[in-house]
Amino acid sequence: MGPIHIGDGAKIGSNAVVVKDVPAGATAAGIPARILDEARKTTGFNAYGLSTDQNDPVAKALHGLIGHSVTVTSASSISCNNSKKWAYAWKTNKLPPISSIPTT
């Protein structure tokens, strides 16, 4: 991995895996160790040394799946509502002429 420099007065959390330099006076924690001082100033308390700017592939994948789920749920809701409208139009015999239905 090469040499890693820990600056004067830096604090390293227990069980932290330090993979890059820690500047003087900084606090690092987590696996891999992250510098906490900047995140604490902007976001308040960070449980377990986690911050919103993590480079965690699992967290990114989960956020992507959740976003996709929201999109699919929204599309399903729109499709369901359209189906209900067409079913009502069919039951009440109020279907529009075929020529007025868009093809795209």
C-alpha positions as a Markdown table, in Angstrom:
| # | Residue | x | y | z |
|---|---|---|---|---|
| 1 | Met | 0.0 | 0.0 | 0.0 |
| 2 | Gly | 2.9 | 2.3 | 0.5 |
| 3 | Pro | 3.7 | 4.8 | 3.3 |
| 4 | Ile | 0.8 | 6.4 | 5.1 |
| 5 | His | 1.4 | 9.6 | 7.1 |
| 6 | Ile | -0.5 | 10.5 | 10.3 |
| 7 | Gly | -0.3 | 14.2 | 11.1 |
| 8 | Asp | 0.5 | 15.6 | 14.5 |
| 9 | Gly | -2.5 | 15.5 | 16.8 |
| 10 | Ala | -4.6 | 13.4 | 14.5 |
| 11 | Lys | -7.0 | 11.0 | 16.1 |
| 12 | Ile | -7.7 | 7.5 | 14.6 |
| 13 | Gly | -10.9 | 5.7 | 15.7 |
| 14 | Ser | -10.6 | 2.1 | 17.1 |
| 15 | Asn | -10.7 | -0.6 | 14.4 |
| 16 | Ala | -10.3 | 2.1 | 11.7 |
| 17 | Val | -8.5 | 0.9 | 8.5 |
| 18 | Val | -6.4 | 3.9 | 7.4 |
| 19 | Val | -5.6 | 3.7 | 3.7 |
| 20 | Lys | -4.5 | 7.2 | 3.0 |
| 21 | Asp | -2.8 | 10.1 | 4.8 |
| 22 | Val | -4.5 | 11.7 | 7.8 |
| 23 | Pro | -3.8 | 15.4 | 8.1 |
| 24 | Ala | -2.6 | 17.0 | 11.3 |
| 25 | Gly | -5.4 | 17.6 | 13.9 |
| 26 | Ala | -7.9 | 15.6 | 11.9 |
| 27 | Thr | -10.1 | 12.7 | 13.2 |
| 28 | Ala | -10.5 | 9.6 | 11.1 |
| 29 | Ala | -12.7 | 6.6 | 11.7 |
| 30 | Gly | -14.5 | 3.8 | 9.8 |
| 31 | Ile | -13.6 | 1.1 | 7.3 |
| 32 | Pro | -12.0 | 2.5 | 5.3 |
| 33 | Ala | -11.1 | 5.4 | 7.5 |
| 34 | Arg | -12.7 | 8.7 | 6.6 |
| 35 | Ile | -11.8 | 12.2 | 7.8 |
| 36 | Leu | -14.7 | 13.2 | 10.0 |
| 37 | Asp | -13.9 | 16.8 | 10.8 |
| 38 | Glu | -15.2 | 18.4 | 7.6 |
| 39 | Ala | -18.4 | 16.2 | 7.6 |
| 40 | Arg | -19.1 | 17.1 | 11.2 |
| 41 | Lys | -19.0 | 20.8 | 10.5 |
| 42 | Thr | -21.6 | 20.6 | 7.8 |
| 43 | Thr | -23.9 | 17.7 | 8.8 |
| 44 | Gly | -23.8 | 17.5 | 12.6 |
| 45 | Phe | -23.4 | 14.1 | 14.3 |
| 46 | Asn | -22.3 | 11.2 | 12.1 |
| 47 | Ala | -23.1 | 7.8 | 13.7 |
| 48 | Tyr | -20.2 | 5.3 | 13.4 |
| 49 | Gly | -18.1 | 7.8 | 11.5 |
| 50 | Leu | -20.4 | 7.7 | 8.4 |
| 51 | Ser | -21.1 | 10.7 | 6.3 |
| 52 | Thr | -23.3 | 11.4 | 3.3 |
| 53 | Asp | -20.4 | 11.5 | 0.8 |
| 54 | Gln | -19.4 | 7.9 | 1.3 |
| 55 | Asn | -17.9 | 6.0 | -1.6 |
| 56 | Asp | -19.7 | 2.8 | -0.6 |
| 57 | Pro | -20.7 | 0.6 | -3.6 |
| 58 | Val | -23.4 | -1.3 | -1.7 |
| 59 | Ala | -25.0 | 1.9 | -0.5 |
| 60 | Lys | -24.9 | 3.3 | -4.0 |
| 61 | Ala | -26.5 | 0.2 | -5.4 |
| 62 | Leu | -29.3 | 0.3 | -2.7 |
| 63 | His | -30.0 | 3.9 | -3.5 |
| 64 | Gly | -30.2 | 3.1 | -7.2 |
| 65 | Leu | -32.6 | 0.2 | -6.5 |
| 66 | Ile | -34.8 | 2.4 | -4.3 |
| 67 | Gly | -34.9 | 5.1 | -7.0 |
| 68 | His | -35.8 | 2.6 | -9.6 |
| 69 | Ser | -38.5 | 1.2 | -7.4 |
| 70 | Val | -40.0 | 4.6 | -7.0 |
| 71 | Thr | -40.0 | 5.1 | -10.8 |
| 72 | Val | -41.6 | 1.6 | -11.3 |
| 73 | Thr | -44.2 | 2.3 | -8.6 |
| 74 | Ser | -45.1 | 5.6 | -10.2 |
| 75 | Ala | -45.4 | 4.1 | -13.7 |
| 76 | Ser | -47.6 | 1.2 | -12.3 |
| 77 | Ser | -49.9 | 3.7 | -10.6 |
| 78 | Ile | -50.3 | 5.7 | -13.8 |
| 79 | Ser | -51.0 | 2.5 | -15.8 |
| 80 | Cys | -53.5 | 1.3 | -13.2 |
| 81 | Asn | -55.4 | 4.6 | -13.2 |
| 82 | Asn | -55.5 | 4.5 | -17.0 |
| 83 | Ser | -56.8 | 1.0 | -16.9 |
| 84 | Lys | -59.6 | 2.0 | -14.5 |
| 85 | Lys | -60.5 | 4.9 | -16.8 |
| 86 | Trp | -60.8 | 2.6 | -19.8 |
| 87 | Ala | -62.7 | 0.0 | -17.9 |
| 88 | Tyr | -65.2 | 2.7 | -16.8 |
| 89 | Ala | -65.5 | 4.0 | -20.3 |
| 90 | Trp | -66.1 | 0.4 | -21.5 |
| 91 | Lys | -68.8 | -0.3 | -18.9 |
| 92 | Thr | -70.6 | 3.0 | -19.6 |
| 93 | Asn | -70.3 | 2.6 | -23.4 |
| 94 | Lys | -68.4 | 5.9 | -23.6 |
| 95 | Leu | -65.3 | 4.8 | -25.5 |
| 96 | Pro | -63.8 | 7.5 | -27.7 |
| 97 | Pro | -63.6 | 6.8 | -31.5 |
| 98 | Ile | -60.5 | 4.9 | -32.5 |
| 99 | Ser | -59.3 | 7.7 | -34.7 |
| 100 | Ser | -59.0 | 10.0 | -31.6 |
| 101 | Ile | -56.6 | 7.6 | -29.7 |
| 102 | Pro | -52.9 | 8.5 | -30.1 |
| 103 | Thr | -50.8 | 5.8 | -31.5 |
| 104 | Thr | -47.5 | 6.7 | -29.7 |
